[in-house]
C-alpha cells in the first residue's frame, strides 16, 4: 500500500464506518476491511478500477464523487477519505462541506505544489513543472488545481473547518516507503495529509 495510505489507515479507528472518495483499485479499503474490521464503501469514476474493487470483495459505487456524495444523509460515516483527488475537483469548497456533512471527520491528501523541485523547475526553465509526483504536461494533466500546504491551511479558515492533524511527507506517487517531513515541510514535502473536522 502507498506510504500516504499507510498513514491514513493508521488514523482510522477499528470498526468505524469509512467512505473513500476516488478509491482507485481499493487498496486502502481492502486493508481497512481486513485489518481494522472497518465497514467501508468507495466511490470511483473509472469502470476498470471499480471492477478491480469488486473482484477484491469491496463495496464500491461507480460515479462522480461530487454527485454521489449528495445522496448520503448527515453523519453517515466516521471518516470520509479524499486521497490525492482534491486537486482534480471543480468545486473543492462544496466537496469539503459535503464531506464533513456526511462524515464526522475527513482525511484529505494532495500533492504539494510548493515542493522545492517544482519551484526550481518553474524558476529555471519557465515551463510548467513535471516531477515524479506530477508526471503530466500542462495540457494533459488531470490536476485542475494548484494546491500548497499553506493554501490548504488558509482554505480551512475560509471554508470554516478545523485541521486536527497534519502530516507532510516525502514520497513518490506509488511508493510504499517515504518519510515524514518535520523541517520546512512547505519546501520539502511532496504531499500533505490532513485530518479535518467541523469547526463547531
C-alpha positions in Angstrom: 0.0 0.0 0.0 1.2 3.5 -0.8 3.0 5.3 2.0 0.4 8.0 2.3 -2.3 5.4 2.5 -0.4 3.7 5.3 -0.5 6.9 7.3 -4.2 7.4 6.6 -5.0 3.8 7.6 -3.2 4.4 11.0 -5.6 7.3 11.8 -8.8 5.2 11.3 -10.1 3.5 14.3 -11.2 -0.1 14.4 -14.8 -1.0 13.5 -15.5 2.5 12.2 -17.5 3.4 9.0 -15.5 4.8 6.1 -16.3 6.2 2.7 -13.3 6.5 0.3 -14.0 9.1 -2.5 -12.0 8.3 -5.6 -10.9 5.0 -4.1 -9.0 3.8 -7.2 -8.5 0.0 -7.1 -9.5 -0.2 -3.4 -6.1 -0.7 -1.7 -7.0 1.3 1.3 -10.5 -0.1 1.6 -9.2 -3.7 1.3 -6.6 -3.0 4.1 -9.2 -1.4 6.4 -11.7 -4.2 5.9 -9.2 -7.0 6.6 -7.0 -5.4 9.3 -9.3 -2.9 11.1 -12.7 -4.5 10.8 -13.9 -1.4 9.1 -17.3 -1.2 7.4 -16.2 0.5 4.2 -17.6 1.8 0.9 -16.0 3.6 -2.0 -16.9 5.8 -5.0 -14.8 5.6 -8.2 -15.4 7.1 -11.6 -13.3 4.6 -13.7 -15.1 1.4 -14.6 -12.0 -0.7 -14.7 -11.0 0.3 -11.2 -14.5 -0.4 -9.9 -14.2 -3.9 -11.4 -10.9 -4.5 -9.6 -12.6 -3.4 -6.3 -15.5 -5.7 -6.8 -13.0 -8.6 -7.6 -11.5 -7.9 -4.1 -14.9 -8.2 -2.5 -15.3 -4.5 -1.8 -18.5 -2.4 -1.9 -17.8 0.3 -4.5 -20.1 2.5 -6.5 -19.2 3.8 -9.9 -20.0 7.5 -10.3 -19.0 11.1 -9.9 -18.0 11.8 -6.2 -19.4 15.3 -6.4 -22.9 14.0 -7.2 -22.9 10.6 -5.4 -21.9 12.3 -2.1 -25.1 14.3 -2.1 -27.2 11.1 -1.6 -25.8 10.3 1.8 -27.6 11.6 5.0 -25.7 13.6 7.6 -23.1 11.8 9.8 -23.4 8.5 7.9 -19.7 7.8 8.2 -17.0 8.2 10.9 -14.4 9.1 8.3 -14.6 10.2 4.7 -11.3 9.9 2.8 -10.3 12.1 -0.2 -6.8 10.9 -1.1 -4.8 12.6 -3.9 -8.0 13.8 -5.5 -8.7 17.3 -4.2 -6.5 18.9 -7.0 -8.8 17.3 -9.6 -12.1 18.7 -8.2 -14.0 21.7 -9.8 -15.8 22.8 -6.6 -13.4 21.9 -3.7 -15.2 24.0 -1.1 -18.6 22.3 -1.8 -17.0 18.9 -1.8 -15.3 19.5 1.6 -18.5 20.9 3.1 -20.4 17.8 1.9 -17.6 15.5 3.1 -17.9 17.0 6.6 -21.7 16.8 6.4 -21.8 13.1 5.8 -18.6 12.3 7.9 -17.7 13.1 11.4 -14.1 13.5 10.2 -12.4 13.9 6.9 -8.9 12.8 5.7 -7.6 14.8 2.7 -4.3 14.4 0.9 -2.8 16.1 -2.2 0.5 16.8 -3.9 2.3 19.9 -2.6 2.9 22.3 -5.5 5.3 24.3 -3.4 7.8 21.4 -3.2 11.3 22.8 -3.9 11.9 20.8 -7.1 8.6 22.2 -8.5 9.6 25.8 -7.6 13.1 25.3 -9.0 11.9 23.8 -12.3 9.5 26.7 -12.9 12.1 29.3 -12.0 14.9 27.9 -14.1 13.0 26.6 -17.2 9.9 28.7 -17.4 7.9 25.6 -18.2 5.1 24.0 -16.1 6.9 21.6 -13.8 7.0 17.8 -14.4 8.0 15.6 -11.4 7.5 12.0 -10.3 4.5 13.2 -8.3 3.2 15.4 -11.1 4.2 13.5 -14.3 2.0 15.4 -16.7 2.3 18.1 -19.3 0.1 21.1 -18.7 -2.4 20.1 -21.4 -3.0 16.5 -20.4 -2.9 16.7 -16.6 -5.9 15.6 -14.6 -4.9 18.3 -12.0 -7.0 21.4 -12.4 -6.0 23.0 -9.1 -2.6 24.0 -7.8 -2.5 23.5 -4.0 0.2 24.0 -1.5 0.2 23.1 2.2 -0.1 26.9 3.0 -3.1 27.2 0.6 -4.9 24.3 2.4 -4.4 25.9 5.8 -5.8 29.2 4.5 -8.6 27.3 2.8 -9.6 25.7 6.2 -10.2 29.2 7.6 -12.1 30.4 4.6 -14.4 27.3 4.4 -14.7 27.1 8.2 -13.3 23.7 9.1 -10.6 22.7 11.5 -7.3 20.9 10.9 -7.0 18.3 13.6 -3.7 16.8 12.4 -1.3 17.5 9.6 1.4 15.2 8.3 3.7 16.4 5.5 5.5 13.5 3.7 8.1 13.0 1.1 7.2 10.0 -1.1 6.6 9.3 -4.8 3.1 8.7 -6.1 3.0 4.9 -5.8 5.9 4.3 -3.4 5.4 2.1 -0.3 8.1 3.9 1.5 8.6 7.5 2.4 9.4 9.8 5.3 7.6 12.4 7.4 9.0 15.9 6.9 9.4 18.0 10.0 11.9 20.6 8.8 10.4 23.2 6.4 7.6 21.0 5.2 6.3 23.6 2.7 9.6 23.2 0.8 10.5 19.6 1.4 7.2 17.7 1.5 5.9 16.2 -1.8 2.4 15.5 -0.2 0.3 16.8 2.6 -2.1 14.6 4.6 -4.7 16.4 6.8 -7.2 15.1 9.3 -10.1 17.6 9.3 -13.3 18.2 11.3 -16.2 20.5 11.6 -15.2 23.9 13.1 -18.1 23.9 15.5 
